[in-house]
Amino acid sequence: MSWWYLLLAGLTEIGWPIGLKFAQSESTKWMGILMAIAFMVISGSLLFLAQRTIPMGTAYAVWTGIGAAGTFLVGVLCYGDPTSMFRYIGVMFIIAGVAVLKLAH
């Protein structure tokens, strides 16, 4: 069950940078700030639950890896963030590292 908590923690980690992006617009500033705070609380709470049985270093690395790769993909797909072959290779390395941490557990 802890790995499910960790997966959900990583996925909700993607939500707070999106909230901060919304907060950059004056018309959605407060909604974006509240969204970012809510996702931080949810993601942190799920990480707390995951760390009951998953070692702290592993949990943190997986959590940030999912968040970083997911935020990169959301940025590219939804916000027109720049891409290059090297950026995609970098994200693949992050995903591969997360997979190795899971398999080595």
C-alpha positions as CSV (number, residue, x, y, z in Angstrom):
1,M,0.0,0.0,0.0
2,S,2.9,2.4,0.7
3,W,4.0,2.3,-2.9
4,W,0.5,3.4,-3.9
5,Y,0.7,6.3,-1.5
6,L,4.1,7.2,-2.9
7,L,2.8,7.1,-6.5
8,L,-0.2,9.3,-5.6
9,A,2.2,11.6,-3.6
10,G,4.3,12.0,-6.7
11,L,1.4,12.6,-9.0
12,T,-0.1,15.3,-6.7
13,E,3.4,16.8,-6.5
14,I,2.7,17.9,-10.0
15,G,-0.3,20.0,-8.9
16,W,1.4,22.7,-6.9
17,P,3.7,24.0,-9.7
18,I,0.6,24.2,-11.8
19,G,-1.1,26.2,-9.1
20,L,1.9,28.5,-9.0
21,K,1.6,28.9,-12.7
22,F,-2.1,29.9,-12.3
23,A,-1.0,32.4,-9.6
24,Q,1.1,34.3,-12.1
25,S,-2.1,35.7,-13.7
26,E,-3.8,38.5,-11.7
27,S,-7.3,37.0,-12.4
28,T,-6.4,33.6,-11.0
29,K,-3.8,34.6,-8.5
30,W,-5.6,33.5,-5.3
31,M,-7.1,30.4,-6.8
32,G,-3.6,29.4,-7.9
33,I,-2.0,30.0,-4.5
34,L,-4.8,28.0,-2.8
35,M,-4.4,25.3,-5.3
36,A,-0.6,25.1,-4.8
37,I,-1.1,25.0,-1.0
38,A,-3.7,22.3,-1.2
39,F,-1.6,20.1,-3.5
40,M,1.4,20.6,-1.2
41,V,-0.6,19.4,1.8
42,I,-2.0,16.4,0.0
43,S,1.3,15.4,-1.6
44,G,3.2,15.8,1.7
45,S,0.6,13.8,3.6
46,L,0.8,11.0,1.1
47,L,4.6,11.0,1.3
48,F,4.3,10.8,5.1
49,L,2.1,7.7,4.8
50,A,4.5,6.1,2.3
51,Q,7.5,6.7,4.5
52,R,6.0,4.4,7.2
53,T,7.5,1.4,5.3
54,I,9.6,2.8,2.5
55,P,13.0,4.2,3.4
56,M,13.1,7.9,3.5
57,G,15.8,8.4,0.8
58,T,14.0,6.1,-1.6
59,A,10.6,7.6,-0.9
60,Y,12.0,11.2,-1.4
61,A,13.8,10.3,-4.6
62,V,10.8,8.6,-6.1
63,W,8.5,11.4,-5.0
64,T,10.6,14.2,-6.5
65,G,11.3,12.1,-9.6
66,I,7.7,11.6,-10.4
67,G,7.0,15.2,-9.6
68,A,9.9,16.5,-11.8
69,A,9.1,14.3,-14.8
70,G,5.4,14.9,-14.6
71,T,5.8,18.7,-14.2
72,F,8.1,18.7,-17.2
73,L,5.6,16.8,-19.3
74,V,2.7,19.0,-18.2
75,G,4.8,22.1,-19.0
76,V,5.6,20.8,-22.5
77,L,2.0,19.6,-23.3
78,C,0.0,22.4,-21.7
79,Y,2.2,25.4,-21.5
80,G,4.5,25.2,-24.5
81,D,7.7,24.8,-22.5
82,P,10.8,24.3,-24.7
83,T,11.8,20.8,-25.7
84,S,14.9,19.1,-27.2
85,M,16.1,15.6,-27.5
86,F,18.5,16.2,-24.6
87,R,15.6,17.3,-22.3
88,Y,13.6,14.2,-23.2
89,I,16.6,12.0,-22.5
90,G,17.0,13.7,-19.2
91,V,13.4,13.0,-18.2
92,M,13.9,9.4,-19.3
93,F,16.9,9.1,-17.0
94,I,14.7,10.4,-14.1
95,I,12.1,7.8,-14.9
96,A,14.7,5.1,-15.2
97,G,16.1,6.1,-11.8
98,V,12.7,5.9,-10.2
99,A,12.2,2.4,-11.7
100,V,15.6,1.2,-10.4
101,L,14.7,2.5,-6.9
102,K,11.4,0.6,-7.0
103,L,13.0,-2.6,-8.4
104,A,15.9,-2.5,-5.9
105,H,13.5,-2.2,-2.9
